[in-house]
Amino acid sequence: MRLGFNLNIEQTQKLVMTPELKQAIQILQFNSQELDQFIGDQILANPVIEFAYSQDSEANKKLEIDKSEIDKKEKKQKDEVDWKEYFHEYDDISYRQLNYHKDKEDVSFEQFVSNEITLTEHLLFQLQFAILNNKYKPIGRFIIESLDKNGYLTTSSEEIASYFCIDTEIVENVLSIIQTFDPPGIAARNLKECLLIQIRQKGIQDSKTKDIISFHLEDVAENKLANISKELNISIKEVQEITDFIKTLEPKPGRNFGGGEEIKYITPDVTVEKVDDEYIILVNDTSAPRLSISPYYRRILLDEDKNSNTSKFLTDKLNSAMWLIRSIEQRRQTIYNVVKAIVKYQIDFFEHGRKYLKPLTLKLIADEVGIHESTVSRAVNGKYMQSPKGIFQIKFFFTSGVSNEYGEGIASESIKIMIRDLTDNENNRKPLSDQALSEYLQRKGINISRRTVAKYRDEMNILASTKRKRY
């Protein structure tokens, strides 16, 4: 056997993660807001890229008008208002907020939204008019600012008294005044105190109600009314009436107020509209405007010597810009194809609602579109669809399920709706157990176990049958 070194030439194919490929994958994962931010950063970093403005010949002629003529036209527009066009914008019964005047000085107060009043602001306003000595109002302000978002006091009276170097009794007196403020139950230290404050403000003096709140809240939560009936020596019917009233009280009095946080809105990445009998898919391009290559730098590149540093710099930036534009367009096309396949497969959902949602996997859509599963995952992750049935995350349509007697798949969302309908229409005195729900669905041809029913019920926050029982 001969050993030695040889030099051979051969061709191989392998996938290399170039920076351009990584950028394309990253762009596909972006939602509309993230893509908008990314494009803004790229425009700042690459002078060759600019927004593509659609300009026809008439628009170009307008740009060539002399400045004096523009000033004359603007003055004429201010003096003469086309009332026919003005009222044409409001020819609909519904209100339209359109900007007829383009002057920056024209401001409509309807364009402003007032901030939501926070719990702290609401209580501090009441503190100003409370019957309380001015020297104690800083203590009241400290207590109010120590409340959490649900309206509970998170600092003990001893800590507050130590901070102000006063007796705990003074803090308790100030706290008792704040506990009379709106909303009822505010500044309580626990749920029991919160509920007792509320019934006191309602003028309820029933000792049974107080005893149930003070000593049997856990039994109320577990619907163990028989234990309460035995302890208080009253009928289960009366216990149920009292617990029904207790459940009408607010356990978190501060949650109905704004927390001072910015409200975040969802911008759909895809819109699905039904036109006649066909569903039209529109990819949201408003936040990601079309890009183009700057003609100014294009002329410089043509006139510049190819071996110069300027030419090399612009060539590199040009290649980067072209790849960016191609990646954005490829992202748009990929999302369009994926959503089109989803709509085609889930057509019954768009026609009839959630009960008709089918099980769907990434592989099924990947095979339909002709791309890899990971590409489908990146195309739908973190993106939203606006449809005639509402706004959904696109990954909502990818759901597991169980099979029926015919071997067809039924989505878990559809089964959840069936369970919800059954529990809403059940006999409260004899609520359906998980086993009963499972047997009912099996009679309908859906192969589902009791444990799966319990899992779906918990996901919908439906109580167990023992806690739903009424007497």
C-alpha positions in Angstrom: 0.0 0.0 0.0 1.5 3.3 -1.1 1.2 6.4 1.1 1.7 9.9 -0.3 0.4 13.4 -0.9 -1.7 14.2 -3.9 -3.2 17.5 -5.2 -6.7 17.0 -6.6 -9.3 19.5 -8.1 -12.9 18.8 -7.5 -16.3 20.7 -7.5 -18.6 20.7 -4.5 -21.8 22.4 -3.6 -22.5 23.8 -0.2 -24.6 26.4 1.4 -22.7 29.4 2.7 -24.3 32.0 5.0 -23.1 35.1 3.4 -23.9 38.5 4.9 -26.4 39.1 2.2 -28.2 35.9 2.9 -28.3 36.6 6.6 -29.8 40.0 5.8 -32.5 38.5 3.7 -33.4 36.1 6.4 -33.5 38.9 8.9 -35.7 41.0 6.7 -38.2 38.2 6.3 -38.5 37.9 10.1 -39.3 41.6 10.5 -42.9 42.8 11.0 -44.0 46.0 9.4 -42.8 48.3 12.2 -39.4 46.6 12.5 -39.0 46.7 8.7 -39.8 50.5 8.7 -37.1 51.1 11.3 -34.6 48.9 9.4 -35.2 50.8 6.1 -34.7 54.1 7.9 -31.3 52.9 9.3 -30.3 51.7 5.8 -31.1 54.9 4.1 -29.0 56.8 6.7 -26.1 54.4 6.1 -26.3 54.1 2.3 -26.5 57.3 0.3 -27.3 55.4 -2.9 -30.8 54.4 -1.5 -33.7 56.8 -1.7 -37.5 56.6 -1.6 -39.2 55.8 -4.9 -41.7 58.6 -5.5 -44.3 57.9 -8.2 -44.2 60.9 -10.5 -46.0 61.1 -13.8 -45.4 63.7 -16.5 -48.0 66.1 -15.1 -46.3 66.0 -11.7 -42.9 66.8 -13.3 -44.4 69.8 -15.1 -45.7 71.1 -11.8 -42.3 70.9 -10.3 -41.0 73.1 -13.0 -43.4 75.9 -12.4 -41.8 79.2 -11.4 -41.9 80.0 -7.6 -43.9 83.2 -8.3 -46.6 81.2 -10.0 -46.7 78.8 -7.0 -47.1 81.7 -4.6 -49.9 83.1 -6.7 -51.7 79.8 -6.7 -51.3 79.4 -3.0 -52.7 82.8 -2.4 -55.6 82.1 -4.6 -56.4 78.8 -2.8 -56.5 80.7 0.5 -58.8 83.4 -0.9 -61.1 81.1 -2.9 -62.4 77.8 -1.4 -63.8 75.2 -3.7 -66.9 74.5 -1.6 -68.2 71.8 -3.9 -65.0 69.7 -3.4 -65.1 70.5 0.3 -68.6 69.1 0.9 -67.9 66.2 -1.4 -65.4 65.0 1.2 -68.2 64.9 3.7 -70.9 63.3 1.5 -71.0 60.2 3.7 -73.2 59.7 6.7 -70.2 58.5 8.7 -67.7 61.1 10.0 -64.5 61.4 8.1 -61.5 63.2 9.5 -59.8 64.5 6.4 -57.2 67.3 6.3 -58.7 69.7 3.7 -56.3 72.5 4.5 -52.6 71.6 4.1 -51.3 74.6 5.9 -49.3 73.8 9.0 -51.1 76.5 10.9 -54.4 74.7 10.6 -54.8 72.5 13.7 -57.9 70.4 14.5 -58.4 69.6 18.2 -60.1 66.4 17.1 -56.6 65.1 16.2 -55.6 65.1 19.8 -56.4 62.4 22.3 -56.5 63.2 26.0 -54.4 61.1 28.4 -56.2 58.6 30.5 -56.5 59.6 34.2 -54.3 57.4 36.4 -55.3 56.1 39.7 -52.7 58.2 41.5 -54.0 61.4 39.9 -57.6 60.5 40.7 -56.8 59.9 44.4 -54.5 63.0 44.8 -57.4 65.1 43.4 -59.6 63.8 46.2 -56.9 64.3 48.8 -57.0 68.1 48.1 -60.6 68.3 49.3 -60.4 65.7 52.1 -61.1 66.8 55.7 -57.5 66.4 56.8 -55.0 68.7 58.4 -52.6 70.1 55.9 -49.6 68.8 57.9 -50.9 65.2 57.4 -51.5 65.6 53.6 -47.8 64.6 52.8 -48.5 61.3 54.6 -51.7 60.8 52.5 -49.7 61.6 49.3 -47.0 59.0 50.4 -49.7 56.4 51.0 -51.4 57.1 47.6 -48.0 56.9 45.8 -47.3 53.5 47.5 -50.3 51.8 46.0 -49.8 49.2 43.3 -51.7 49.2 39.9 -54.6 47.2 41.5 -55.0 49.8 44.3 -53.5 47.8 47.2 -51.1 49.4 49.8 -47.7 47.7 49.4 -46.1 49.5 52.4 -46.8 48.7 56.0 -48.0 51.4 58.4 -44.9 50.9 60.5 -42.6 51.7 57.6 -44.6 54.9 56.8 -44.6 55.9 60.5 -40.8 55.3 60.6 -40.2 57.4 57.5 -42.2 60.4 58.9 -41.0 59.8 62.5 -44.6 59.7 63.8 -46.9 57.3 65.6 -48.4 54.4 63.7 -51.8 55.5 65.0 -51.6 58.7 62.9 -50.8 56.7 59.8 -53.8 54.5 60.4 -56.0 57.5 60.8 -54.8 59.0 57.5 -55.2 55.6 55.8 -58.7 55.2 57.0 -59.6 58.6 55.4 -58.0 57.5 52.1 -60.0 54.2 52.2 -63.2 56.3 52.0 -62.1 57.6 48.5 -63.4 56.5 45.2 -63.1 53.8 43.9 -64.5 51.7 46.8 -62.0 49.3 48.4 -58.9 51.4 47.6 -55.8 51.4 49.8 -56.6 48.0 51.3 -53.7 45.8 52.4 -55.3 42.5 51.3 -58.4 41.1 49.6 -60.3 40.6 52.8 -59.9 44.3 53.8 -60.7 45.4 50.3 -64.1 43.6 50.3 -65.0 44.7 53.9 -64.3 48.3 52.9 -66.7 48.0 50.0 -69.6 46.5 51.9 -69.1 49.2 54.6 -69.4 51.9 52.0 -72.5 50.2 50.7 -74.0 50.4 54.2 -74.3 46.6 54.6 -74.3 45.6 58.2 -75.1 41.9 57.8 -72.9 39.9 60.1 -73.1 36.7 57.9 -71.7 38.6 54.9 -68.9 39.9 57.1 -68.1 36.4 58.5 -68.0 34.8 55.1 -65.6 37.5 53.9 -63.5 37.4 57.0 -63.2 33.6 57.4 -64.4 31.7 54.3 -63.0 33.4 51.2 -61.1 30.2 50.3 -64.4 28.2 50.5 -66.1 30.8 48.3 -63.3 30.5 45.7 -63.6 26.7 45.8 -67.4 26.8 45.7 -67.5 24.7 48.9 -70.8 26.2 50.0 -71.7 23.2 52.2 -68.7 23.9 54.5 -69.9 27.6 54.9 -73.5 26.4 55.5 -72.3 24.0 58.2 -70.0 26.6 60.0 -72.6 29.4 60.0 -75.6 27.2 60.5 -77.5 28.7 57.6 -79.0 27.1 54.4 -77.0 26.5 51.3 -79.4 28.7 49.4 -78.7 31.7 51.6 -75.0 31.0 51.4 -75.2 31.0 47.6 -77.1 34.3 47.6 -74.4 35.9 49.8 -71.5 34.5 47.8 -73.2 35.8 44.6 -73.2 39.3 46.1 -69.6 39.0 47.2 -68.6 38.1 43.6 -70.1 41.3 42.4 -67.6 43.3 44.5 -64.4 44.5 42.8 -61.3 42.6 44.0 -58.9 45.0 42.2 -60.3 48.5 42.5 -57.4 50.2 40.8 -57.4 48.2 37.5 -60.1 50.4 35.9 -57.7 53.4 35.7 -54.9 54.1 33.3 -51.4 53.1 34.4 -49.7 56.0 32.6 -48.3 53.6 30.0 -48.3 54.2 26.3 -51.1 52.4 24.5 -49.7 50.1 21.8 -51.6 49.4 18.6 -51.3 46.5 16.2 -50.5 47.3 12.6 -51.6 44.4 10.4 -48.9 43.1 8.1 -51.4 41.6 5.8 -55.0 42.4 5.0 -57.5 39.9 3.6 -60.6 41.3 2.1 -63.6 39.6 0.5 -64.5 41.1 -2.9 -67.6 39.4 -4.3 -66.8 35.7 -3.8 -63.1 36.0 -3.8 -60.6 36.8 -1.1 -58.0 39.4 -2.0 -54.7 39.5 -0.1 -52.9 42.8 0.4 -49.5 43.0 2.0 -49.1 46.2 4.0 -46.5 48.3 2.2 -47.4 51.6 3.7 -44.8 51.4 6.5 -42.2 50.1 4.1 -42.2 52.4 1.1 -40.7 51.4 -2.2 -37.0 52.1 -2.6 -34.9 53.0 -5.6 -31.4 53.9 -6.6 -30.5 57.6 -6.5 -30.1 58.9 -10.1 -27.5 61.4 -8.9 -25.1 58.7 -7.6 -25.9 56.6 -10.7 -24.6 59.4 -12.9 -21.5 59.8 -10.8 -20.8 56.1 -11.1 -21.1 56.2 -14.8 -18.8 59.2 -15.2 -16.3 58.1 -12.6 -13.2 56.1 -13.4 -13.8 52.4 -12.6 -10.5 52.1 -10.8 -11.0 55.1 -8.5 -11.8 54.9 -4.8 -15.1 56.7 -5.4 -16.2 54.2 -8.0 -15.3 51.3 -5.7 -17.2 52.9 -2.9 -20.3 53.6 -4.9 -20.2 50.1 -6.5 -20.2 48.5 -3.1 -23.0 50.7 -1.9 -24.9 50.0 -5.2 -24.7 46.2 -4.8 -25.8 46.5 -1.1 -28.8 48.7 -2.2 -29.8 46.3 -4.9 -29.7 43.3 -2.6 -31.7 45.2 0.0 -34.4 46.1 -2.6 -34.5 42.5 -3.8 -34.8 41.1 -0.3 -37.7 43.4 0.6 -39.5 42.5 -2.6 -38.8 38.8 -1.9 -40.2 39.2 1.7 -43.4 40.7 0.3 -43.8 37.9 -2.2 -43.1 35.2 0.3 -45.6 36.6 2.9 -48.2 36.9 0.1 -47.7 33.3 -1.1 -47.8 31.9 2.5 -51.0 33.9 3.4 -52.6 32.9 0.1 -52.0 29.2 0.9 -53.4 29.7 4.5 -56.6 31.4 3.2 -57.0 28.6 0.6 -56.7 25.9 3.3 -58.7 27.7 5.9 -61.5 29.0 3.6 -64.2 27.5 5.8 -62.9 29.6 8.7 -63.2 32.8 6.7 -66.7 31.9 5.5 -68.2 30.4 8.7 -66.0 31.3 11.7 -63.8 29.6 14.3 -65.8 26.4 14.6 -64.6 25.5 11.1 -60.8 26.0 11.7 -58.8 23.1 10.5 -55.5 21.7 11.9 -52.6 23.1 10.0 -48.8 22.6 10.1 -45.9 24.5 8.7 -45.0 21.6 6.5 -48.3 21.6 4.8 -48.0 25.3 3.8 -44.3 24.8 3.0 -45.1 22.0 0.5 -47.9 24.1 -1.0 -45.7 27.2 -1.5 -42.6 25.2 -2.4 -40.3 26.6 0.4 -38.7 25.3 3.6 -40.6 25.0 6.8 -38.2 27.4 8.5 -39.0 30.0 5.8 -42.7 29.7 6.6 -42.0 30.1 10.3 -40.0 33.3 9.7 -42.7 34.6 7.4 -45.5 34.3 9.9 -43.7 34.8 13.2 -44.8 38.1 14.9 -47.0 39.2 12.0 -50.7 39.9 12.1 -53.5 39.5 9.6 -56.6 41.7 9.3 -59.6 39.7 8.0 -63.4 40.0 7.8 -63.4 37.8 11.0 -61.0 40.2 12.9 -57.3 40.7 13.5 -55.3 37.5 14.2 -51.7 36.6 14.5 -50.9 34.6 11.4 -49.6 31.7 13.5 -53.1 31.5 14.9 -54.1 29.5 11.8 -51.4 26.9 12.6 -53.1 24.8 15.2 -53.1 21.2 16.4 -56.2 19.1 16.6 -57.7 15.7 16.9 -59.2 13.3 14.3 -62.8 12.5 13.9 -64.4 9.1 13.0 -63.7 9.7 9.3 -60.0 10.4 9.9 -60.4 14.1 9.2 -58.6 16.6 11.5 -60.5 19.0 13.7 -58.6 22.0 15.1 -58.3 22.5 18.8 -59.8 26.0 18.5 -63.0 24.4 17.1 -63.2 21.9 19.9 -62.7 24.7 22.5 -65.7 26.5 21.0 -67.8 23.3 21.3 -66.8 22.9 24.9 -67.6 26.6 25.6 -71.1 26.1 24.0 -71.7 23.0 26.1 -70.8 24.6 29.4 -72.7 27.8 28.6 -75.9 25.8 28.0 -75.5 23.1 30.7 -77.8 22.6 33.8 -76.1 24.6 36.6 -77.4 22.2 39.2 -75.7 19.3 37.4 -72.8 20.8 35.4 -71.0 18.6 32.9 -67.8 16.9 34.1 -64.7 16.6 31.9 -65.6 12.9 31.4 -69.2 13.9 30.3 -67.8 16.4 27.9 -65.4 13.9 26.5 -68.2 11.3 26.0 -70.4 13.9 24.3 -67.7 14.9 21.8 -67.0 11.2 21.2 -70.6 10.6 20.3 -70.2 13.5 17.8 -67.4 11.5 16.2 -64.5 13.5 17.8 -61.8 11.2 19.4 -60.8 13.2 22.5 -59.8 12.1 26.0 -60.9 13.5 29.3 -57.4 14.9 30.0 -57.5 16.8 26.7 -60.9 18.2 27.5 -59.5 19.3 30.9 -56.6 20.9 29.2 -58.7 22.9 26.8 -61.1 23.9 29.6 -58.2 25.3 31.6 -56.9 27.2 28.6 -60.3 28.9 28.3 -60.4 29.7 32.1 -63.6 27.6 32.5 -63.9 26.4 36.1 -64.2 22.7 37.0 -67.7 21.2 37.3 -67.5 21.3 41.1 -66.9 25.0 41.1 -69.6 25.7 38.4 -72.3 23.9 40.5 -75.3 26.0 41.6 -77.7 25.0 44.5 
